Amino acid sequence: MCLGIPGRVLEIHDDAGLRMGTVDFGGIRREVCLSCTPEAGVGAYVVVHVGFAITQVDESEAQRTLAVLRAMAGAVEGELGEPLP
């Protein structure tokens, strides 16, 4: 199964011409490509699929989705490599 998981952008930087950022998924932080979401700034919530932010969402939608994903712990662990805290 492939999931798009919402997370909050903590920082943005350039990596060899790619717009990258550190994204927090409720306690798990990962490096994410932000090239597909140029409007997302620090503090924004993005949906991430296989290391790419594919869309921006508001905070309430991100929190609702994270709550559902916590209930599906095995699926999230398969995508992120560890369960959500």
GIZIFEN-V841743 format. One record per backbone hydrogen bond with DSSP energy under -1.0 kcal/mol. CO is the residue of the C=O (numbers start at 0). NH is the residue of the N-H. Records with the same first field share a line. If there is no record, write none. Layout:
CO->NH + NH
This chain:
4->47
6->45
7->23
8->42
10->21
12->19
14->17
17->14
18->33
19->12
20->31
21->9 + 10
22->29
23->7
27->24
29->22
31->20
32->52
33->36
36->39
40->43
43->8
44->56
45->6
46->53
47->4
48->51
50->32
51->48
54->46
57->61
58->62
59->63
60->64
61->65
62->66
63->67
64->68
65->69
66->70
71->74 + 75
72->76
73->77
74->78
75->79
76->80
